[in-house]
Amino acid sequence: MNTKLLGSLIFIAHITASAFGQWSNLNVPADLRLPRDSTVKSQILVSLDQFLFQIQKPNKENGFVLNADLLETSVLMDEMKNLETNQSLKKENFFKPYLINLTVLNDTNCLVQIAYMGENGGIPSMRASFILWGLKRGSQFYFNAPLKQNTITWKTQQMNHVTIHFKKTINESNARKYFQMVAFYDKKLNAPVQPTDFYCADNFHEVLQLVGVDYKSDYNGYGHNTLTAVENGHNLNVNGNLSSDFTSFDPHDLWHERLHQVISTDSINRPVDEGTAYLYGGSWGLSWNEILNRFKTNAHAHPDADWIALYNESKNFDEKSRYPLNVDFVINALLVQKIEKEKGFSYVVELLSCGKKQPGNENYFIALEKITGITKADFNSNVWTLIKAN
């Protein structure tokens, strides 16, 4: 087990049996070492308590974050939202924020560590742990993510509107290919061209450490992922998929990343999203043409295929392959190709935004009929038409 996590679990087992000071939003163990200066102690604790009170607001409205630190702190604040509920126990307000470390570094700076922890039947559990820097201005403290401090020795290179932050070297040729693909996707999505700070981490564990997420149970087992934020027309991307050589980027996953910055995941239909990613980025190292050829071979071997049933099943048509290729994803790739060619990409966005997958894909078929005129009754014949046309 992670030694920090183990230490925190031992810590909560101790504090649940002892007294602690409880502010409106922050639990402070009675035996935690705090500043001797009562004024400084009060300023830090009151400010931190109010920072947590405002954490559910839009990030830019938090009065305990300086605007100069908003972009990188926005990433951390997003990770600190909605942590109280224990989903498995179906208990609200189960996990509570505890101050587990406070270090005053000098007259104007401090370091704080907060853990969201709970206890059930005498067994402690942790949801997350965060590290923040505190900066005194006037009579209060403001808090920010440690990203800038953690990368102070890193180098930077400018590529058009992107500032790339890296440790030692980057593969410039691969980086340019990567950002060209980003530009291709963003143009389709009508995403604004905005200044971007792009950090090249080695993996997702490093991403979390850089932004101040010491631990979060949601990410157990994640080796690669990316955290992003947008504030005041400026983008932040702390990327744990690429390292500095940019050789491992997947155009398929990059499509998802760019789409999710433009359309809420609450409204995205995953089979359409995946189909669009097939079309523009391939999948599992296969190009779209390679996927299509495998699909056509399978289709011609099954001339009596019931495409609507296979679509609803999300049937893997390439069962001998190491990685699955899904019928519904390929059909959507073909439909997206047709819709974009005939009506424009805004209609693709409409299909993408038809809502999360439902039983029987009812919302999808309603949107598909509205956009293309294709109904459930003639779905099979239209799929065969698309196959023959490609």
Secondary structure as UniProt FT lines:
FT   HELIX           3..15
FT   TURN            16..17
FT   STRAND          20..22
FT   STRAND          27..29
FT   TURN            30..31
FT   HELIX           38..53
FT   TURN            54..56
FT   HELIX           59..61
FT   TURN            63..64
FT   HELIX           67..69
FT   HELIX           70..79
FT   TURN            87..90
FT   TURN            92..93
FT   STRAND          96..104
FT   STRAND          109..120
FT   TURN            121..122
FT   STRAND          123..137
FT   TURN            138..139
FT   STRAND          140..144
FT   HELIX           147..150
FT   TURN            151..153
FT   STRAND          155..159
FT   TURN            160..161
FT   STRAND          162..166
FT   HELIX           172..188
FT   TURN            189..190
FT   STRAND          196..200
FT   HELIX           204..211
FT   STRAND          213..216
FT   HELIX           217..219
FT   TURN            220..221
FT   STRAND          226..231
FT   TURN            232..233
FT   STRAND          234..239
FT   TURN            243..245
FT   TURN            247..248
FT   HELIX           251..260
FT   TURN            261..262
FT   TURN            265..267
FT   HELIX           270..281
FT   TURN            284..285
FT   HELIX           288..300
FT   TURN            303..304
FT   HELIX           307..313
FT   TURN            319..320
FT   HELIX           327..343
FT   HELIX           345..352
FT   HELIX           359..361
FT   HELIX           362..372
FT   TURN            377..378
FT   HELIX           379..389
//
